[in-house]
């Protein structure tokens, strides 16, 4: 599990970027997309 202080710092940074419009300035184009591939992959393996 990640260190809670690291998570808190990330959440606070995101909240600030959302509040001041910085996130939207960098990533606002995402809102216009009809689909997006974020690269999430699930790999499952069995090792004998």
N, C-alpha and C positions, 0 to 999 in steps of 0.2 A: 504494500500500500504506500502511496506517496506521502511525503511529509506534509502535514496539514498546513504548515506555514507557507509552503510552496504553493499549495492549492489556493490558499487565501490570497496570496500575492497575485496569482493569475486571475482569480475572480475579480479582485479589486481593479486590476489593470483593465480587464475587459469592461467592467462597469463604467470606468472613467472614459474609455474609448467610445462606448455606446452613448454616454451622456453628452460628450463634447463633439460628436459627429466624426471623430477621427476614424472609427471603424467603417462607417458608411462611405467616407471619402476613399478609403483603401479598397473596400470589398463590396460596395453598394451595387456593383454590376451583377453580383450573384442573384440579387432579387429579381432581375429581369430574365433569368434563365428558366427554361421550362423543364430541364433535367440537368443533373450534374453527377459526375462520377468522382467521388471523394477518395477513391482508392481503398476503401475498406475491404479487407479480405479476411476470410476465416479459413484457417488451414487446420485440418485434423489428421493426425497420423497415429498409427499403432506400431509400436516397436516391440518386436518379439525377442 
